[in-house]
């Protein structure tokens, strides 16, 4: 593994929608991988926290609770000042037991935000939002102090629009990056901002697939859980697959200006590349944005499912 470089220090940038929380421009995405020992995952997470990042995302389905275990251990004695996001994975089951089980794995009394995870069918949203539905149950959990805010994570613009128009989401999570459906950027992002709803966005690197074997990730695509790909923490020879660079992916997403961009940084070398790019951010021009999107199409070819686009 290459020597770790000193990371830049990030400061809170803006309020996360109407939550009042001052968030850093980038947040810590899921890093759970059961092939990596707990103490190494915790150390990697601490490294991002030491760089000042103050938004962290987890879910019970990320390696069957391993992610929540990592986050809980990393937050021990360091909970203050962190915005913790967790998820309700099973949309057809009672909400409260899922919330309580997640809090047990985290060893926390409450998180900042619970969202319905991968809520990507309009009929599912309508059922959850109906009287007596899961959204009412989640709102009850908020009143009981198990979370401060509620929202959804979605891979469909129709669902996101309905949720935003309902006025019942404090934060929405959705894809923003060089290879996402244009509706996320042209419709959902401005609507959320107009409604005062926080935006926490993912897929800057297209689940790692846009990067291929580029610098900072340094090896051919290595499969990780749930179809993601990663460097595995290793540095190898020059890239051979069509790819984008870490810096241009990060610049692309930050140019679009979500409240928070969740970046996948499962290993120190990935943190080096992503956080150094974010710290040196300069907006892309319109022409550069068009060019990045064009090359992203080629970079995604032959790299498997793109589940985040409708």
GUTI-14805 format. One line per 5 residues: their letters; for each residue x, y, z of C-alpha. Coordinates in pm, 1 decimal, decimal comma, m for minus. Example, Ala and Ser with C-alpha at 12.3 -4.5 7.8 and 13.67 -1.06 7.14 Angstrom:
BEGIN
AS) 1230,0 m450,0 780,0 ~ 1367,0 m106,0 714,0
// end
This chain:
BEGIN
XXXXX) 0,0 0,0 0,0 ~ 128,2 347,8 m79,8 ~ 227,5 580,5 202,7 ~ m66,3 780,7 331,5 ~ m53,1 1150,3 253,8
XXXXX) m164,0 1414,2 506,0 ~ m525,4 1503,2 438,1 ~ m661,0 1856,9 408,3 ~ m890,0 1989,4 677,9 ~ m1255,0 2050,7 589,7
XXXXX) m1480,0 2306,4 758,7 ~ m1862,0 2310,8 770,5 ~ m1991,5 2491,1 462,8 ~ m2368,8 2538,7 474,6 ~ m2685,8 2432,3 651,2
XXXXX) m2822,6 2096,2 546,0 ~ m3162,4 2213,5 427,0 ~ m3386,4 2315,3 715,9 ~ m3213,6 2088,0 967,6 ~ m2992,8 2371,8 1089,2
XXXXX) m2687,8 2145,9 1083,6 ~ m2375,8 2301,2 928,1 ~ m2240,7 2028,8 700,4 ~ m1912,8 1983,2 520,7 ~ m1932,4 1975,3 141,3
XXXXX) m1836,1 1608,3 136,7 ~ m1950,8 1328,1 361,6 ~ m1839,7 977,5 448,2 ~ m2014,1 711,5 240,9 ~ m2053,2 343,6 321,7
XXXXX) m1720,1 167,1 367,8 ~ m1829,4 m169,8 506,4 ~ m1657,6 m475,7 362,5 ~ m1642,0 m791,4 572,5 ~ m1313,0 m885,2 409,5
XXXXX) m1159,7 m589,8 598,4 ~ m1116,4 m621,9 977,8 ~ m1328,7 m399,7 1200,0 ~ m1034,5 m210,1 1344,7 ~ m908,7 m117,5 997,0
XXXXX) m1252,8 5,2 891,1 ~ m1284,2 211,0 1208,9 ~ m938,0 359,2 1156,2 ~ m1029,9 456,7 800,2 ~ m1347,8 621,0 921,0
XXXXX) m1157,7 803,8 1195,6 ~ m915,6 931,8 933,6 ~ m1203,0 1099,6 746,5 ~ m1340,7 1239,6 1071,7 ~ m996,1 1373,5 1159,2
XXXXX) m1005,2 1560,6 827,0 ~ m1316,9 1737,3 953,6 ~ m1589,2 1552,5 761,6 ~ m1902,6 1565,1 974,0 ~ m2169,9 1370,2 781,4
XXXXX) m2164,8 990,7 787,4 ~ m2397,7 744,1 617,5 ~ m2481,9 384,7 705,2 ~ m2760,3 126,6 668,6 ~ m2847,6 m211,4 818,4
XXXXX) m2822,5 m377,4 477,9 ~ m2463,1 m265,3 426,1 ~ m2291,6 m598,0 488,5 ~ m2569,9 m722,2 717,7 ~ m2515,4 m468,6 991,7
XXXXX) m2135,9 m454,6 966,8 ~ m2147,3 m91,8 852,0 ~ m2356,8 10,5 1152,4 ~ m2116,5 m175,4 1378,7 ~ m1821,6 13,5 1226,3
XXXXX) m1996,0 349,9 1254,8 ~ m2101,6 286,9 1613,6 ~ m1749,5 192,1 1715,6 ~ m1599,5 491,7 1533,4 ~ m1841,6 730,8 1705,6
XXXXX) m1763,9 602,9 2053,5 ~ m1654,1 916,8 2237,9 ~ m1678,4 1119,7 1914,9 ~ m2052,8 1152,1 1856,3 ~ m2074,8 1528,5 1912,8
XXXXX) m2072,1 1734,0 1595,2 ~ m2142,0 1440,9 1363,2 ~ m2457,9 1414,1 1150,8 ~ m2540,5 1042,7 1143,1 ~ m2767,4 903,4 871,0
XXXXX) m2922,0 557,2 894,2 ~ m3189,9 383,5 693,3 ~ m3506,0 177,8 706,1 ~ m3432,7 m103,9 464,3 ~ m3752,8 m309,9 460,9
XXXXX) m4025,7 m87,1 324,4 ~ m4304,2 m343,4 369,6 ~ m4233,2 m411,2 737,5 ~ m4299,5 m216,0 1059,2 ~ m4063,2 76,6 1097,8
XXXXX) m4010,7 101,3 1473,1 ~ m3846,7 m239,7 1523,0 ~ m3605,5 m164,2 1237,6 ~ m3514,1 173,2 1388,2 ~ m3459,7 19,6 1731,0
XXXXX) m3246,7 m263,6 1593,6 ~ m3026,3 m18,5 1404,4 ~ m2979,7 192,1 1716,7 ~ m2884,6 m124,0 1907,3 ~ m2614,0 m210,9 1652,5
XXXXX) m2490,2 147,3 1654,4 ~ m2504,8 157,3 2034,7 ~ m2664,9 499,5 2010,0 ~ m2981,8 637,8 2162,3 ~ m3061,5 831,8 1845,5
XXXXX) m2931,3 928,5 1503,4 ~ m2981,8 1256,1 1322,1 ~ m3167,9 1121,0 1021,0 ~ m3353,2 803,4 931,1 ~ m3451,5 763,2 566,6
XXXXX) m3649,8 502,0 379,9 ~ m3382,7 324,7 177,8 ~ m3400,9 275,6 m199,8 ~ m3757,9 398,8 m211,9 ~ m3777,5 390,3 m589,3
XXXXX) m4135,1 296,3 m679,7 ~ m4413,0 552,7 m672,2 ~ m4666,6 302,3 m541,6 ~ m4436,9 222,4 m249,1 ~ m4407,1 590,3 m161,1
XXXXX) m4786,2 630,7 m180,8 ~ m4836,0 335,1 54,8 ~ m4580,8 464,2 305,3 ~ m4724,4 817,0 292,3 ~ m5086,9 705,7 331,5
XXXXX) m5267,6 754,3 664,2 ~ m5141,9 494,9 909,5 ~ m4844,9 412,8 684,4 ~ m4476,0 379,8 749,3 ~ m4405,3 750,1 722,8
XXXXX) m4637,9 819,8 1013,4 ~ m4452,5 553,2 1209,7 ~ m4116,4 711,1 1126,3 ~ m4251,3 1051,4 1227,4 ~ m4355,2 895,2 1558,2
XXXXX) m3998,2 769,8 1604,2 ~ m3879,4 1126,6 1551,1 ~ m4119,7 1254,9 1816,5 ~ m3993,6 984,8 2052,4 ~ m3638,4 1111,5 2012,5
XXXXX) m3496,6 816,8 1814,7 ~ m3407,4 1049,3 1527,1 ~ m3416,0 1422,4 1467,9 ~ m3523,4 1418,6 1103,2 ~ m3678,1 1196,6 836,2
XXXXX) m3651,1 1154,0 462,5 ~ m3594,9 913,6 176,2 ~ m3313,6 774,2 m34,8 ~ m3430,7 709,9 m388,0 ~ m3321,7 607,0 m735,6
XXXXX) m3622,5 751,4 m915,3 ~ m3704,8 1117,5 m987,1 ~ m4082,0 1057,1 m979,6 ~ m4060,0 932,6 m620,8 ~ m3832,6 1217,0 m518,3
XXXXX) m4068,1 1475,5 m668,4 ~ m4368,3 1325,7 m485,6 ~ m4176,8 1317,6 m157,9 ~ m4060,1 1676,8 m195,5 ~ m4407,7 1799,5 m283,8
XXXXX) m4551,8 1623,4 22,8 ~ m4354,9 1848,2 257,2 ~ m4279,6 1548,2 479,1 ~ m3906,5 1506,5 411,3 ~ m3632,9 1703,1 582,6
XXXXX) m3357,5 1551,3 367,0 ~ m3357,7 1358,9 39,7 ~ m3075,2 1139,9 m88,1 ~ m3028,4 1070,9 m459,6 ~ m2765,2 1031,8 m732,5
XXXXX) m2564,7 1328,0 m860,3 ~ m2253,5 1276,4 m1070,0 ~ m2116,7 1247,5 m1423,8 ~ m2334,7 946,8 m1510,1 ~ m2683,6 1004,1 m1369,1
XXXXX) m3020,4 1070,0 m1529,5 ~ m3051,1 1444,9 m1604,6 ~ m3377,2 1475,3 m1409,4 ~ m3189,1 1437,4 m1081,7 ~ m2986,6 1748,5 m1160,6
XXXXX) m3227,4 1957,0 m1365,4 ~ m3545,4 1888,2 m1168,4 ~ m3491,2 1730,4 m826,5 ~ m3190,2 1924,4 m701,9 ~ m3342,0 2271,0 m762,8
XXXXX) m3683,1 2161,3 m630,9 ~ m3527,0 2038,6 m306,2 ~ m3337,6 2363,4 m263,5 ~ m3653,0 2566,3 m331,8 ~ m3840,2 2367,1 m63,9
XXXXX) m3562,6 2399,0 194,6 ~ m3500,1 2024,0 192,6 ~ m3146,6 1901,4 249,8 ~ m2970,9 1722,5 m35,6 ~ m2723,1 1444,1 33,0
XXXXX) m2607,1 1301,1 m295,9 ~ m2418,6 991,9 m400,9 ~ m2278,1 818,5 m712,0 ~ m2007,6 1077,4 m781,9 ~ m1788,6 785,1 m891,4
XXXXX) m2073,4 575,2 m1033,5 ~ m2026,9 310,0 m762,7 ~ m1656,8 318,0 m848,5 ~ m1719,6 214,4 m1207,3 ~ m1637,9 552,2 m1360,8
XXXXX) m1288,3 538,8 m1217,9 ~ m1187,1 204,2 m1362,7 ~ m824,4 157,3 m1269,3 ~ m736,5 522,5 m1249,8 ~ m481,5 701,8 m1033,6
XXXXX) m570,2 699,4 m664,3 ~ m758,9 375,1 m702,0 ~ m479,6 214,5 m898,2 ~ m597,6 m127,3 m1010,2 ~ m851,2 m296,5 m1237,8
XXXXX) m1203,5 m304,9 m1107,2 ~ m1232,7 m509,3 m788,9 ~ m1581,0 m615,7 m692,2 ~ m1708,0 m501,4 m353,9 ~ m2041,6 m571,6 m186,7
XXXXX) m2364,9 m476,1 m366,7 ~ m2208,4 m431,6 m710,0 ~ m1966,5 m156,2 m614,2 ~ m1605,3 m160,3 m719,5 ~ m1297,1 m35,0 m543,3
XXXXX) m918,8 m24,8 m534,5 ~ m902,9 m276,9 m254,2 ~ m657,3 m34,9 m97,9 ~ m378,7 m119,4 m340,6 ~ m179,6 81,7 m592,5
XXXXX) m76,1 m83,2 m918,7 ~ 33,1 1,1 m1271,5 ~ m104,9 255,6 m1514,4 ~ m476,1 239,7 m1603,2 ~ m594,3 23,5 m1889,1
XXXXX) m974,6 61,4 m1882,9 ~ m1174,9 362,3 m2004,8 ~ m1214,4 583,8 m1702,2 ~ m1256,8 928,9 m1559,3 ~ m1026,5 1082,4 m1302,6
XXXXX) m1110,1 1120,2 m935,9 ~ m1059,4 1496,1 m952,2 ~ m1293,2 1555,5 m1245,2 ~ m1565,3 1338,2 m1091,3 ~ m1543,5 1528,9 m765,0
XXXXX) m1531,5 1864,9 m943,2 ~ m1834,1 1767,2 m1151,6 ~ m2051,3 1686,3 m850,3 ~ m1936,6 1983,0 m644,6 ~ m2000,5 2215,8 m939,3
XXXXX) m2365,0 2105,0 m925,4 ~ m2362,2 2208,1 m557,7 ~ m2563,2 1959,3 m351,7 ~ m2553,0 2030,5 21,5 ~ m2338,0 1722,0 75,6
XXXXX) m2168,8 1484,1 m165,9 ~ m2122,8 1141,2 m8,8 ~ m1797,4 998,4 m140,2 ~ m1699,2 633,8 m128,1 ~ m1362,6 625,0 50,9
XXXXX) m1316,5 272,2 179,3 ~ m937,3 279,3 198,6 ~ m677,9 546,9 281,3 ~ m555,1 571,1 m77,8 ~ m911,9 640,0 m189,6
XXXXX) m945,8 906,4 80,5 ~ m622,5 1064,7 m40,1 ~ m753,7 1096,7 m394,6 ~ m1109,4 1205,6 m310,6 ~ m1038,0 1451,6 m31,9
XXXXX) m741,3 1614,6 m200,0 ~ m962,6 1667,8 m506,0 ~ m1242,4 1814,6 m294,5 ~ m1008,2 2048,6 m109,9 ~ m873,8 2185,8 m440,0
XXXXX) m1222,0 2225,7 m591,1 ~ m1270,0 2474,0 m873,5 ~ m1601,8 2477,0 m1063,1 ~ m1602,9 2326,7 m1409,8 ~ m1713,4 2537,9 m1703,3
XXXXX) m2023,6 2444,9 m1901,8 ~ m1803,7 2306,8 m2178,3 ~ m1605,1 2097,9 m1931,5 ~ m1925,2 1958,5 m1780,3 ~ m2043,7 1848,9 m2125,0
XXXXX) m1708,2 1684,7 m2192,9 ~ m1709,0 1493,9 m1863,4 ~ m2060,5 1361,4 m1929,3 ~ m1960,7 1249,2 m2276,6 ~ m1657,7 1059,0 m2154,6
XXXXX) m1855,3 913,5 m1863,0 ~ m2074,2 725,0 m2109,8 ~ m1771,9 543,1 m2248,1 ~ m1625,6 490,6 m1901,7 ~ m1939,9 302,7 m1791,2
XXXXX) m1953,8 67,0 m2088,2 ~ m1931,0 m298,7 m1996,9 ~ m1911,9 m235,1 m1623,1 ~ m2240,1 m385,7 m1515,0 ~ m2568,3 m261,5 m1377,3
XXXXX) m2652,9 107,9 m1343,0 ~ m2926,0 61,2 m1083,7 ~ m2939,6 428,7 m987,7 ~ m3093,5 546,9 m1317,3 ~ m3465,1 494,5 m1389,4
// end
